[in-house]
């Protein structure tokens, strides 16, 4: 779980750095349009967003596994209760 949070934090930091690079590639933040820097920033942004998504998927999977284990325990308790009442 900690690894997934670290992936998300690194991904968010990378997104911010890519946005800064894109800002510097525009006329508002730099000397003029720089298509090469903009392309580089957008390519990095895709990878950064992938890190955030991978972290989120890992967290969701861990939660789903925990919920499935709780449901299996509840089912086992119900089956035991039904066996006791039937027997």
C-alpha positions in Angstrom: 0.0 0.0 0.0 2.9 2.4 0.8 4.5 1.6 -2.5 1.3 2.5 -4.3 1.1 5.9 -2.5 4.8 6.5 -3.3 4.0 5.9 -7.0 1.1 8.3 -6.8 3.2 11.0 -5.1 6.0 10.6 -7.6 3.5 10.7 -10.5 1.9 13.9 -9.2 5.3 15.6 -8.8 6.2 14.5 -12.4 2.9 15.9 -13.7 3.7 19.2 -12.0 7.2 19.2 -13.6 5.8 18.4 -17.0 3.2 21.2 -16.7 6.0 23.6 -15.8 8.0 22.4 -18.9 4.9 22.9 -21.1 4.4 26.4 -19.6 8.0 27.3 -20.5 7.4 26.0 -24.0 4.5 28.5 -24.5 4.8 32.2 -25.3 3.4 33.1 -21.9 6.1 31.4 -20.0 9.0 31.4 -22.4 10.5 33.1 -25.4 7.9 31.6 -27.8 6.4 28.4 -29.0 8.8 25.5 -28.7 7.2 22.4 -30.3 10.0 20.1 -29.3 9.7 21.1 -25.6 5.9 20.9 -25.7 6.2 17.4 -27.2 8.7 16.4 -24.6 6.4 17.7 -21.8 3.3 15.9 -23.2 5.2 12.6 -23.5 6.4 12.9 -19.9 2.9 13.8 -18.8 1.6 10.5 -20.2 4.2 8.6 -18.3 3.5 10.6 -15.1 -0.3 10.0 -15.4 0.4 6.3 -15.9 2.3 6.3 -12.5 -0.7 7.9 -10.8 -3.0 5.4 -12.4 -0.9 2.4 -11.5 -0.8 3.5 -7.9 -4.6 4.0 -7.8 -5.1 0.5 -9.3 -2.9 -1.1 -6.7 -4.8 0.6 -3.9 -8.1 -0.4 -5.4 -6.9 -4.0 -5.8 -5.8 -4.1 -2.2 -9.1 -2.8 -1.0 -11.0 -5.3 -3.2 -8.9 -8.2 -1.8 -9.6 -7.1 1.8 -13.4 -6.8 1.0 -13.4 -10.3 -0.6 -11.7 -11.8 2.5 -14.3 -10.1 4.7 -17.1 -11.5 2.6 -15.5 -15.0 2.7 -15.4 -14.8 6.5 -19.0 -13.7 6.6 -20.1 -16.5 4.3 -18.2 -19.1 6.4 -20.0 -17.8 9.6 -23.4 -18.0 7.9 -22.7 -21.5 6.6 -21.7 -22.6 10.1 -24.8 -21.0 11.6 -27.0 -22.8 9.1 -25.3 -26.1 9.8 -25.8 -25.7 13.5 -29.5 -24.9 13.0 -30.0 -27.8 10.6 -28.2 -30.3 12.7 
